[in-house]
Amino acid sequence: MVQVEQRSRHRTIALFDVDGTLSVARKAADPATLAFLQELREYVKVGIVGGSDEVKICEQLGANGML
């Protein structure tokens, strides 16, 4: 993982689109992507952006506390 200064955690937001970025459109994200997002959350704030409703996004990213 890239080194991030501790103070950056509170000042940096990483936003990701769901369809076509975190997953194939309308499909579930793969485990490696989900693991990366979980690890990234230790360093910066992570936000999810998408055109689908929350239910569909939860299906794609899992309801494991990611959202």
C-alpha positions in Angstrom: 0.0 0.0 0.0 1.2 3.5 -0.7 2.4 5.4 2.3 -0.1 8.2 3.3 0.7 10.7 6.0 -1.6 10.4 9.0 -2.8 14.0 8.6 -3.9 13.3 5.1 -6.6 10.8 6.3 -8.8 13.6 7.5 -8.3 15.7 4.4 -8.4 13.3 1.5 -11.5 11.6 0.0 -11.3 8.9 -2.6 -14.5 8.6 -4.7 -15.2 5.7 -6.8 -18.0 5.0 -9.4 -19.5 1.6 -9.1 -20.5 0.4 -12.6 -17.5 0.1 -14.9 -15.0 1.1 -12.2 -15.4 -1.0 -9.1 -17.3 -3.7 -10.9 -18.6 -4.7 -14.3 -21.8 -2.9 -14.9 -24.7 -4.3 -12.7 -22.5 -7.2 -11.4 -20.8 -7.8 -8.0 -17.4 -6.4 -7.4 -14.6 -9.0 -7.1 -13.1 -9.9 -3.7 -9.8 -8.2 -4.5 -11.5 -4.9 -5.2 -13.5 -5.1 -2.0 -10.3 -5.9 0.0 -8.5 -3.0 -1.6 -11.3 -0.6 -0.6 -11.3 -1.9 3.0 -7.5 -1.4 3.2 -7.8 2.1 1.6 -10.3 3.1 4.3 -7.5 2.8 6.8 -5.7 5.7 5.1 -8.4 8.0 3.6 -12.1 8.5 3.5 -13.7 6.4 0.8 -16.9 7.4 -1.0 -19.0 5.5 -3.5 -20.8 7.2 -6.4 -23.3 5.6 -8.7 -26.5 6.0 -10.6 -28.1 2.9 -9.1 -30.2 3.0 -5.9 -28.7 2.0 -2.6 -30.1 -1.5 -2.7 -28.4 -2.3 -6.0 -25.1 -0.8 -4.9 -25.2 -2.9 -1.7 -25.8 -6.0 -3.9 -22.7 -5.1 -5.9 -20.4 -4.2 -3.0 -21.9 -6.4 -0.4 -23.5 -5.4 2.8 -20.3 -6.1 4.9 -20.1 -2.6 6.4 -18.5 -1.1 3.3 -21.3 1.4 2.9 
